[in-house]
Amino acid sequence: MSKPTPMLAVSGSPPGTDSWAVELKFDGMRGLAQSTADGLWRLFTRSGREIAAAFPDLVARLDDAFDGRRLVLDGEVIAVDGDGRPSFSRLQRRIHRVSAPISVITETPVDYVAFDLLELDGAPVTGLPYTERRALLESLELPRHGLQLAPSWPGPEAERVLQQVNELSLEGIVSKRRDSTYQPGRSRSWIKTVARQSLSALILGFLPGTGPNTDTFGALVLGAHHRDGTIHYLGCVGSGFTGATRRILRETLDTLVVDEAPVDIALPGVRWVSPILVADVHYRSLGADGALRHCSFRGIRADVAPDAVEWPAPIS
């Protein structure tokens, strides 16, 4: 049985017409859930990495909910903060584990929010329009089984929903063409509009820390692939880390140190690393040179392949 390949959205403004529907964009990790012929459930990230062992509580919930039915769901794995908002930073406690002991499951519970259906009772439904797939997904009565269904609104409600998303400090919205089929890969039939600017960046190195950060690092050096395939400097991020995150990251970075800089820029004191870790960061704006301004660290994206990290804006 092959791994499901996800459909991906492009960035843009919501069309806001009757030809579209609007869903919430969740601050979590993409998860494609697939049941097998022998009754087992598999869970994959956007990049195809299998993560069922890290989320046995979700797998058990899926198994109880569907009792051997052959399904493929597309959705988001989320962990909520103290205010009930999905928090990618909180989800970090679960993402990188090969397995999850009971103590971790109890301390950091997770939920699964489904927003699409790729297969129903062993038959593919990706060729159906969004509206029909959505109706089939709703017929599964996910909330009755302890799973969540992404809320949906008519396209003309986009601006109102986005305003509420901003007021509640949520992630954003995704507009979906009502007549669109499920197309693996990036498609303009799905348009994401984020309330907060965020992106994935390669970790290229780290700068020394001072004071309480002397034994870890002061900031991470970031970069991304330019359209010509080379890696370009994207700036540094020095905020958003907990003490524990700094220690764990430093231990990992020490194993990746290289002598040659992966980017053509002079930064005194930096220790370069092999660019295989992907950081998720918030930022306020991009400078004239394309570098990030006022950015903060949110976590490591284990679900994003390093070679998929692209420059966020055109540069000369």
C-alpha positions as CSV (number, residue, x, y, z in Angstrom):
1,M,0.0,0.0,0.0
2,S,1.5,3.3,-1.1
3,K,1.8,6.3,1.1
4,P,-0.8,9.0,0.4
5,T,0.6,12.2,-1.1
6,P,-1.0,15.4,0.3
7,M,-2.5,18.3,-1.6
8,L,-0.8,21.6,-0.7
9,A,-2.1,25.2,-0.7
10,V,-0.5,28.3,-2.2
11,S,-0.3,31.6,-0.3
12,G,-2.7,34.4,-1.2
13,S,-5.7,36.4,-0.3
14,P,-9.1,34.6,0.1
15,P,-11.2,34.9,-3.1
16,G,-14.3,35.4,-1.0
17,T,-16.9,34.2,-3.6
18,D,-19.6,31.5,-3.7
19,S,-17.3,29.3,-5.7
20,W,-15.1,28.7,-2.7
21,A,-15.4,27.4,0.9
22,V,-13.3,28.5,3.9
23,E,-11.7,26.4,6.6
24,L,-9.5,27.1,9.6
25,K,-5.8,26.7,9.2
26,F,-4.5,24.9,12.3
27,D,-1.2,25.5,14.1
28,G,-0.1,21.8,14.1
29,M,1.5,19.2,12.0
30,R,-0.1,17.7,8.8
31,G,-1.1,14.1,9.3
32,L,-2.5,11.7,6.7
33,A,-4.2,8.8,8.4
34,Q,-4.4,5.5,6.4
35,S,-6.0,2.2,7.5
36,T,-4.6,-1.0,6.0
37,A,-6.1,-4.2,4.9
38,D,-5.0,-5.9,8.1
39,G,-6.9,-3.3,10.2
40,L,-3.9,-1.3,11.3
41,W,-3.6,2.5,11.1
42,R,-0.6,4.4,9.7
43,L,0.0,8.1,10.2
44,F,2.3,10.1,7.8
45,T,3.6,13.6,7.9
46,R,3.5,15.9,4.8
47,S,6.9,14.7,3.7
48,G,5.9,11.0,4.1
49,R,7.6,10.2,7.4
50,E,5.6,7.6,9.4
51,I,4.7,8.8,12.9
52,A,2.1,6.4,14.2
53,A,4.5,5.1,16.9
54,A,4.8,8.7,18.3
55,F,1.0,9.1,18.5
56,P,-0.4,5.7,19.8
57,D,-3.3,7.6,21.4
58,L,-4.4,8.9,18.1
59,V,-4.0,5.6,16.4
60,A,-6.1,3.9,19.1
61,R,-8.8,6.5,18.7
62,L,-8.9,6.0,14.9
63,D,-9.1,2.3,15.4
64,D,-12.0,2.5,17.9
65,A,-13.8,5.0,15.7
66,F,-13.8,3.0,12.4
67,D,-13.6,-0.6,13.5
68,G,-11.7,-2.0,10.4
69,R,-13.1,0.4,7.8
70,R,-10.7,1.2,5.0
71,L,-10.2,5.0,5.0
72,V,-7.6,7.6,4.2
73,L,-8.0,10.9,6.0
74,D,-6.2,14.2,5.6
75,G,-5.9,16.4,8.6
76,E,-3.8,18.0,11.3
77,V,-2.3,16.7,14.5
78,I,-2.7,19.4,17.1
79,A,-1.9,20.1,20.8
80,V,-3.7,23.0,22.5
81,D,-2.3,25.5,25.0
82,G,-3.8,26.6,28.3
83,D,-6.2,28.9,26.4
84,G,-7.5,26.1,24.2
85,R,-5.6,27.3,21.1
86,P,-3.6,24.9,18.8
87,S,0.0,25.4,19.6
88,F,2.8,24.1,17.4
89,S,5.3,24.9,20.2
90,R,3.4,22.6,22.6
91,L,3.2,19.9,19.9
92,Q,7.0,19.9,19.8
93,R,7.0,17.7,23.0
94,R,5.5,14.9,20.9
95,I,6.8,15.3,17.3
96,H,10.4,14.0,17.6
97,R,9.7,10.9,19.7
98,V,10.1,7.5,18.3
99,S,7.5,6.3,20.8
100,A,5.4,8.0,23.5
101,P,5.4,6.8,27.1
102,I,2.2,7.1,29.1
103,S,3.6,10.1,31.0
104,V,4.1,12.1,27.8
105,I,0.7,11.2,26.4
106,T,-0.9,12.3,29.6
107,E,1.1,15.6,29.9
108,T,0.7,16.5,26.2
109,P,-2.6,15.2,24.8
110,V,-3.1,15.6,21.1
111,D,-6.2,15.7,18.8
112,Y,-6.7,14.9,15.2
113,V,-8.6,17.4,13.0
114,A,-9.7,16.0,9.7
115,F,-10.4,18.3,6.8
116,D,-10.5,15.9,3.8
117,L,-11.2,12.4,2.7
118,L,-9.1,10.5,0.1
119,E,-10.5,7.0,0.4
120,L,-13.7,5.6,1.7
121,D,-14.2,1.8,2.4
122,G,-11.3,1.0,0.1
123,A,-12.4,3.1,-2.8
124,P,-10.6,6.4,-3.8
125,V,-12.7,9.5,-3.7
126,T,-10.0,12.0,-4.7
127,G,-11.7,12.5,-8.1
128,L,-14.9,13.9,-6.5
129,P,-15.3,17.6,-6.0
130,Y,-14.5,19.2,-2.6
131,T,-18.2,19.5,-1.8
132,E,-18.9,15.8,-2.2
133,R,-15.8,14.8,-0.3
134,R,-16.7,17.1,2.5
135,A,-20.2,15.6,2.7
136,L,-18.8,12.1,2.9
137,L,-16.3,13.3,5.6
138,E,-19.2,14.8,7.6
139,S,-21.1,11.5,7.3
140,L,-18.4,9.8,9.3
141,E,-19.5,11.7,12.4
142,L,-16.0,12.3,13.6
143,P,-16.8,14.3,16.8
144,R,-19.0,11.3,18.0
145,H,-15.8,9.2,17.9
146,G,-13.5,11.6,19.8
147,L,-12.0,13.1,16.6
148,Q,-12.5,16.6,15.2
149,L,-13.8,17.9,11.9
150,A,-12.4,21.2,10.6
151,P,-15.2,23.9,10.6
152,S,-16.2,25.2,7.2
153,W,-17.9,28.4,6.0
154,P,-19.1,29.7,2.6
155,G,-16.5,31.6,0.6
156,P,-18.2,35.1,1.1
157,E,-17.6,34.6,4.9
158,A,-13.8,34.6,4.4
159,E,-13.0,38.2,5.6
160,R,-15.3,37.9,8.7
161,V,-13.7,34.5,9.6
162,L,-10.2,35.9,9.1
163,Q,-11.0,38.9,11.3
164,Q,-12.1,36.5,14.1
165,V,-9.0,34.4,13.5
166,N,-6.8,37.5,14.1
167,E,-8.8,38.5,17.2
168,L,-8.3,35.0,18.7
169,S,-4.6,34.8,17.6
170,L,-5.2,31.7,15.5
171,E,-3.1,30.6,12.6
172,G,-5.2,31.5,9.5
173,I,-7.7,30.2,7.0
174,V,-7.6,28.1,3.8
175,S,-9.9,28.8,0.9
176,K,-10.9,25.8,-1.2
177,R,-12.6,25.7,-4.6
178,R,-15.9,23.9,-4.1
179,D,-15.5,22.1,-7.5
180,S,-11.9,21.0,-7.0
181,T,-10.7,17.4,-7.0
182,Y,-8.0,16.3,-4.6
183,Q,-4.7,17.0,-6.4
184,P,-1.5,15.7,-4.8
185,G,1.1,18.5,-4.8
186,R,0.7,22.3,-4.7
187,S,-2.4,23.6,-6.3
188,R,-4.1,27.0,-6.7
189,S,-7.4,25.3,-5.8
190,W,-6.4,25.7,-2.2
191,I,-5.3,29.2,-1.0
192,K,-3.9,29.7,2.5
193,T,-4.1,33.1,4.2
194,V,-2.1,33.3,7.4
195,A,-3.0,35.7,10.2
196,R,0.6,35.7,11.3
197,Q,3.6,35.6,9.0
198,S,5.5,32.3,9.4
199,L,7.9,30.2,7.3
200,S,10.2,27.3,7.4
201,A,14.0,28.0,7.3
202,L,17.1,25.9,7.2
203,I,19.4,26.1,10.3
204,L,22.8,27.0,8.9
205,G,24.7,27.5,12.1
206,F,24.6,29.2,15.5
207,L,26.2,32.2,17.2
208,P,27.7,32.0,20.7
209,G,25.5,32.9,23.7
210,T,26.2,35.1,26.7
211,G,24.9,35.1,30.3
212,P,22.5,32.2,30.9
213,N,23.0,31.1,27.2
214,T,26.7,30.8,27.4
215,D,26.6,27.0,27.3
216,T,24.0,26.8,24.5
217,F,23.8,29.5,21.8
218,G,22.8,33.1,21.3
219,A,21.0,32.8,17.9
220,L,20.5,30.5,15.0
221,V,21.6,31.4,11.6
222,L,18.9,30.8,9.0
223,G,18.8,30.3,5.3
224,A,16.7,29.0,2.4
225,H,17.1,27.7,-1.1
226,H,17.1,30.3,-3.9
227,R,15.5,29.4,-7.2
228,D,18.9,28.6,-8.7
229,G,19.4,25.9,-6.1
230,T,21.9,27.7,-3.9
231,I,21.4,28.5,-0.2
232,H,21.0,32.2,0.8
233,Y,21.2,33.9,4.1
234,L,17.8,34.6,5.7
235,G,18.9,36.3,9.0
236,C,19.2,35.1,12.6
237,V,16.7,34.2,15.2
238,G,17.5,34.6,18.9
239,S,14.1,34.7,20.7
240,G,11.3,32.2,21.3
241,F,13.5,29.5,22.9
242,T,13.0,27.9,26.3
243,G,16.1,26.9,28.2
244,A,15.3,23.2,27.6
245,T,14.9,23.8,23.9
246,R,18.3,25.6,23.7
247,R,20.0,22.7,25.5
248,I,18.4,20.0,23.3
249,L,19.1,22.0,20.1
250,R,22.7,22.6,21.1
251,E,23.3,18.9,21.6
252,T,21.9,18.2,18.2
253,L,23.8,21.0,16.5
254,D,27.1,19.9,17.9
255,T,26.8,16.6,16.0
256,L,26.2,18.6,12.7
257,V,29.1,21.1,12.8
258,V,31.0,21.5,9.5
259,D,34.1,23.5,8.6
260,E,32.8,25.0,5.4
261,A,30.0,27.5,5.5
262,P,26.8,26.4,3.5
263,V,26.2,30.1,2.6
264,D,28.4,32.8,1.1
265,I,28.3,35.4,3.9
266,A,30.8,36.4,6.6
267,L,29.4,36.2,10.2
268,P,32.1,36.4,12.9
269,G,32.0,33.8,15.5
270,V,29.4,31.5,13.9
271,R,29.7,27.8,14.0
272,W,28.3,26.3,10.8
273,V,26.3,23.1,10.6
274,S,25.1,20.8,7.9
275,P,21.8,22.4,6.8
276,I,19.5,19.4,7.5
277,L,17.4,20.9,10.3
278,V,14.3,23.0,9.5
279,A,13.1,25.7,11.9
280,D,9.6,27.2,12.0
281,V,9.7,30.9,12.7
282,H,7.4,33.9,13.0
283,Y,8.4,37.2,11.5
284,R,7.1,40.7,11.1
285,S,8.4,41.5,7.6
286,L,11.1,40.9,5.0
287,G,13.9,43.5,4.6
288,A,14.9,44.9,1.2
289,D,17.5,42.2,1.0
290,G,15.0,39.4,1.7
291,A,16.1,38.8,5.3
292,L,13.7,38.3,8.1
293,R,12.9,41.2,10.5
294,H,11.7,40.7,14.1
295,C,11.5,36.9,14.0
296,S,11.0,34.4,16.8
297,F,11.5,30.6,16.9
298,R,8.5,28.3,17.1
299,G,10.0,24.8,16.8
300,I,11.7,22.3,14.5
301,R,9.7,21.1,11.5
302,A,10.3,17.3,11.3
303,D,7.6,17.1,8.6
304,V,9.3,19.5,6.1
305,A,12.2,18.2,4.0
306,P,15.3,20.4,3.9
307,D,15.3,20.6,0.1
308,A,11.7,21.9,0.1
309,V,12.7,25.0,2.1
310,E,12.5,27.9,-0.5
311,W,13.2,31.6,-0.3
312,P,10.1,33.5,0.8
313,A,10.4,36.3,-1.6
314,P,12.1,37.0,-5.0
315,I,15.7,38.4,-4.8
316,S,17.9,39.8,-7.5
